[in-house]
Amino acid sequence: MKVWNSLLIIFAISLISCAKKEVKAPLPNFIHIFCDDMGYGDIACFGASDIKTPNIDLMAENGIRFTDFYSASSVCSPSRAGLLTGRMPQRMGINAVFFPESYTGMPDSEVTIAEMLKAKNYATGIVGKWHLGHRHEFLPLQQGFDYYYGIPYSNDMKSVVYMDGNKVDSLKVNQHYITQTYTQKAKAFIKKHQKEPFFLYLAHNMPHVPIYASPKFEGSSNRGLYGDVIQELDWSVGQIIAQLEELGLLENTLIVFSSDNGPWLVMEDHAGSAAPLRSGKMYSFEGGMRVPTIAMWKGKILSNVEVNDLATQMDWFPTFAKLAGIEPANENPIDGKDISPLLLGTGKRATDDYLFFEMEKLTGYRKGAYKLKLPFEGYKGSEWKNQEDAHDSLLINLRKDIGEQVNILSENPGKALELSTEMQQKYKEMGQLPASLTVTTAADESHFKHLANKK
């Protein structure tokens, strides 16, 4: 009897011990949906009244809408490099865009989100636009991704082809169906990897010119073809959410929606709107750098919240690492900050400042509500870049003047000096920056002159 009682006691203790053991939550999935040249004013929940975006709005209602979110650059390639590495693209020498004639790409010494997540055995995939080099050593499968399907460059450049992994899948691309194709490929990736943690980078070519919508969406909006394109992208977001819900993955997936930079205004009615911001793509005014951004993780992060804190595309690298329980083994300096406290409502971003560049040139600095913009000689305008007037040094209070119209420098010289000193110190801390891998000169304007459906 004593032996039997002893066994019962041991069994009871073991049950209590097991009960006390913490049940490990599954690793979260990450989906980053990246549009190309979408403007701040192109989504209903960011102010658009002539474009319907119910699925993106649903993300905002069930997640966080970031009002002061910055891209890593005002043009394509550097913005993508910054997103994927958590680093300012100037640290890599990626200051402008790569072309099909380029011999270079993002250096393999850079550690991408995909490579970082491999520490926890994530399945990693990219569907869509890459634009970080097309030669074998620069393609996604050599940068930590298990799967790639998409167009390696912007859809206005030569050699628009679909690639599957490292090989060309199709030399013929019907651009009316790019968004449809990417959506189906993305859904297939999610379904295939539903039983394991995954990272999906869905990088749409739209609404970069030339813009196309499938027949189902042509004429569906009140802003012409451009609006139709955005509404099809919204449909795509809805398809991704529905797929996650069907597979029971919605409550374990952080979905981010954003744009690589502001709208390409010179494309007129085939461009988006940056309203109420100033200027657009290729400039470090707010319209070129501040992008519509929403994060949703049903039941995990805040819902129906507007965050006015400054945040950047580089922040997703350390944030995904934190949420996946990874300490990045990365010797490269990381510029992004972990914004999981913002997502979870437990705190603030570590800093509230940001350096602005146009290509390799430092052009300004933001700290809190204030933005200092360095003198600009102006640009007369061309077929590929819109006109902007020259200006002296600008000091803007972005909380009161989101459109950057009122220069308050003369009334606040002390604040301007404070920001200037901090800016130069932050810039100096970046150290010696490498020579540019990407050079855009007057000779490169020919790349933009074959744009289809421009007007």
Summary of the structure (lengths in Angstrom):
residues: 455
radius of gyration: 23.1
end to end distance: 92.4
largest distance: 97.7
contacts: 1554
relative contact order: 0.17
helix: 33%
strand: 17%
